[in-house]
Amino acid sequence: MLSAAESQWIGRAQQGDDKSFTYLVETYQRPVYNLCYRMLGNMEEAEDAAQETFLRAYKAIRRYDLSRSFLTWLLSIASHYCIDLIRRRRFQFISLEDYPGEMIQDDTPSPEAMAWRHEDQQQIQALLQSLSPTDRAAVVLYYWYDYSYEEIASTLALSNSAVKSRLHRARRQLAHNWQKQKGQALTKERTPYGSLVF
């Protein structure tokens, strides 16, 4: 449900007030960017996707239904754009270089803690990249945004049963890939000279 202030900003934006739309961008840019980052795994691509999301929202703002959550509407645009982008690029490239600083909340982490946390984030991002685009979107919306099955269904244009099925399948695949990843790490530790086998 929209707040009175939010409804006013959106109403003005629908009438062509660019300042109001800028306010909406500033208010929602972080959740939109974070969704794009989780979907694409690359900071620069996520920034481009977030910009494209707001550009599409700007063009379609007059058709936005005020009875619907504005954030859900934005995340729907973002997730569909990212899904299309992933489908278009046949070979997926996973960037594990940079990770947004705002996602690491520890104020005074030790270098060791930072290294472990960065490695965990890399593993999570790599696991997400192993999912199909739609399954990845469903997982991100469910676990990072606490969306209900109904909200995910609305955002991704799926039925509730399809959302449940996709989340179940994605959880199984993530668990399998996680165990496989951990198994490979253990094998490397037991093998002399790391991954070199003589």
C-alpha positions in Angstrom: 0.0 0.0 0.0 1.4 3.4 -1.0 1.8 6.1 1.6 0.1 9.5 1.0 3.5 11.2 0.3 4.5 8.4 -2.1 1.2 8.6 -3.9 1.7 12.4 -4.3 5.2 11.9 -5.7 4.0 9.3 -8.1 1.0 11.3 -9.1 3.2 14.3 -10.0 5.6 12.1 -11.9 2.7 10.7 -13.9 1.8 14.3 -14.8 5.3 14.9 -16.2 7.0 16.4 -13.2 10.7 15.4 -13.6 11.6 16.5 -10.1 9.1 14.0 -8.6 10.5 11.2 -10.7 14.0 12.1 -9.6 12.9 11.8 -6.0 11.5 8.3 -6.8 14.8 7.3 -8.4 16.7 8.4 -5.3 14.3 6.6 -3.0 14.4 3.3 -4.8 17.8 3.2 -6.5 19.4 0.9 -3.9 16.8 -2.0 -4.0 16.7 -1.8 -7.8 20.5 -1.8 -8.0 20.9 -4.7 -5.5 18.4 -6.8 -7.4 20.2 -6.2 -10.7 23.5 -7.0 -9.0 22.2 -10.3 -7.6 20.8 -11.2 -11.0 23.8 -10.2 -13.1 26.8 -10.6 -10.7 28.6 -7.6 -12.1 28.6 -4.1 -10.7 28.9 -2.2 -14.0 26.2 -4.3 -15.6 24.0 -3.8 -12.5 24.4 -0.1 -12.7 23.5 -0.1 -16.4 20.5 -2.4 -15.7 19.3 -0.1 -12.9 19.5 2.9 -15.2 17.6 1.0 -17.9 15.0 0.0 -15.3 14.4 3.7 -14.3 14.4 4.7 -18.0 11.7 2.1 -18.7 9.8 3.1 -15.6 9.9 6.8 -16.7 8.5 5.9 -20.1 5.7 3.8 -18.6 4.9 5.8 -15.4 1.5 7.0 -16.8 0.4 3.3 -17.0 1.4 2.5 -13.4 -1.5 1.4 -11.3 -1.6 3.2 -8.0 -3.2 0.2 -6.3 0.0 -1.8 -6.8 3.2 -1.5 -4.7 5.6 0.9 -6.6 8.7 -1.1 -5.5 7.1 -4.3 -6.7 6.4 -2.6 -10.1 10.0 -1.3 -10.3 11.5 -4.7 -9.3 9.3 -6.4 -11.9 10.7 -4.1 -14.6 14.3 -4.8 -13.3 13.9 -8.5 -13.0 12.4 -8.9 -16.5 15.1 -6.8 -18.0 17.8 -8.8 -16.3 16.2 -12.1 -17.3 16.2 -10.9 -21.0 19.8 -9.7 -20.7 21.0 -13.1 -19.3 19.1 -15.0 -22.0 20.7 -12.9 -24.7 24.2 -13.4 -23.6 24.6 -17.1 -24.2 27.8 -17.4 -22.3 27.6 -16.1 -18.7 30.5 -14.2 -17.3 30.8 -14.1 -13.5 32.6 -11.1 -12.2 34.0 -11.9 -8.7 36.3 -8.8 -8.5 34.3 -6.1 -6.8 31.5 -6.3 -4.3 29.4 -3.3 -3.2 30.7 -1.9 0.0 27.2 -1.2 1.4 26.6 -5.0 1.4 29.3 -5.5 4.0 27.9 -4.1 7.3 30.8 -4.7 9.7 32.3 -1.3 10.8 35.7 -2.5 11.9 36.4 -5.9 10.3 39.8 -7.5 10.6 41.6 -8.3 7.3 40.9 -12.0 8.0 37.2 -11.4 8.5 37.1 -9.3 5.4 38.8 -12.0 3.3 36.4 -14.7 4.6 33.3 -12.5 4.0 34.5 -11.6 0.5 35.0 -15.3 -0.2 31.5 -16.2 1.1 30.0 -13.4 -1.1 31.8 -14.8 -4.1 30.5 -18.3 -3.4 26.9 -17.1 -3.0 27.2 -15.0 -6.2 28.6 -18.0 -8.1 25.9 -20.2 -6.8 23.2 -17.7 -7.9 24.8 -17.6 -11.4 24.2 -21.4 -11.7 20.4 -20.9 -11.7 18.2 -20.1 -14.7 17.4 -16.4 -14.9 13.8 -16.8 -13.7 14.7 -19.1 -10.8 17.5 -16.7 -9.8 15.0 -13.8 -9.8 12.6 -15.8 -7.6 15.4 -16.7 -5.1 16.6 -13.1 -4.9 13.1 -11.7 -4.4 12.3 -14.4 -1.8 15.5 -14.4 0.3 16.8 -10.9 -0.1 13.6 -8.9 -0.4 11.3 -11.2 1.8 8.7 -11.2 -0.9 5.7 -13.6 -0.5 4.9 -16.2 -3.1 2.1 -13.9 -4.3 4.4 -10.9 -4.7 6.9 -12.9 -6.6 4.2 -14.3 -8.8 3.0 -10.8 -9.5 6.5 -9.5 -10.2 7.6 -12.3 -12.5 4.2 -12.9 -14.1 4.0 -16.5 -12.8 1.3 -18.5 -11.0 1.8 -19.1 -7.2 2.3 -22.8 -7.8 5.0 -22.0 -10.5 6.8 -19.8 -7.9 6.7 -22.6 -5.3 7.9 -25.1 -7.8 10.7 -22.8 -9.0 11.9 -22.0 -5.5 11.8 -25.7 -4.5 13.9 -26.7 -7.6 16.3 -23.8 -7.1 16.9 -24.7 -3.4 17.7 -28.3 -4.4 20.0 -27.1 -7.2 21.8 -24.6 -4.8 22.2 -27.3 -2.1 23.6 -29.7 -4.7 26.0 -27.1 -6.1 27.0 -26.0 -2.6 27.9 -29.6 -1.6 29.7 -30.1 -4.9 31.7 -26.9 -4.3 32.6 -27.9 -0.8 33.5 -31.4 -1.9 35.9 -30.0 -4.5 37.5 -27.7 -1.9 38.1 -30.7 0.4 39.6 -32.7 -2.4 42.0 -29.8 -3.2 43.0 -29.6 0.5 43.8 -33.3 0.6 45.7 -33.3 -2.7 49.4 -32.5 -2.4 50.4 -29.2 -4.0 46.8 -27.9 -4.2 45.1 -28.9 -7.4 48.2 -30.4 -9.0 48.0 -34.2 -9.4 51.1 -36.1 -10.4 
